[in-house]
């Protein structure tokens, strides 16, 4: 099949853009985004990525439910469920293809791939010269045990693909390393830099289009401070150092928007723990005065207009 010229031609800025919100559930975030896009005269529709498919009998090469012959003008990836390697590859392939057609995709499949794989995130942060804890990733339990024996302090064992603080463990001895089957065959180990200061604290900074939109401090009696794990969101203002780190971390993974987790170590030096390309912000919204969904919607529509201008 040969794609029609219309399916690959530069796309003009539409008067009423259609935005697909990739989500597996029409939750609070998706509803807030839909409302924010409507205020900008854009029509947002939720889209389950697993329901999409490649279809080379169509002129654009794919089929997306509820969109008919016209594909969306932009796609915002709010969340994407897990699945088999084949299923996830297909879903990311669809995002790659949409971008190749000329549709604005936030975040791009490439940046999602870089952030979903924590080892690649750590590699890119270190390569960019940004402060981040020393990290090791290996498929060998023996190699992981050697790393634990060599390190003086504890290490954090994280699922390579994981979010919201699920599955985190402190490893102080090689004997605490789980069997390979318990970690999907991959040991992702990061030097523990947490410090107890009347509880545990770190920061989440939300970046969009090269600027900080909102920030919060997460406070917990436990070293795992994620809001979903019981951490309390507290209003915070990112200082210049934190802003620069968050913006640089977002750029390092090539994301249009991201949630950056930053912690201050025992020497009061800020260090980047993670970069999230599909960040939730319900906890952050409780601590922030800015309408986060509106900020993201405004930035995406502005990006769509800029893309159309470049195509003129």
Secondary structure, 3 states (H helix, E strand, C coil): CCCCHHHHCCCCCCCCCEEEEECCCCCHHHHHHHHHHHCCCCEEEEECHHHCEECCCCCCCEECCCCCCCCCCEEEECCCCCCCHHHHHHHHHHHHHHHHHCCEEECCHHHHHHHHCHHHHHHHHHHCCCCECCEEEECCHHHHHHHHHHCCCCEEEECCCCCCCCCCEEECCHHHCCCHHHHCCCEEEEECCCCCCCCEEEEEEEEECCEEEEEEEEEECCCCCCHHHCCEEEECCCCHHHHHHHHHHHHHHCCCEEEEEEEECCCCCEEEEEEECCCCCHHHHHHCCCCHHHHHHHHHHHHHHHHHHHCC
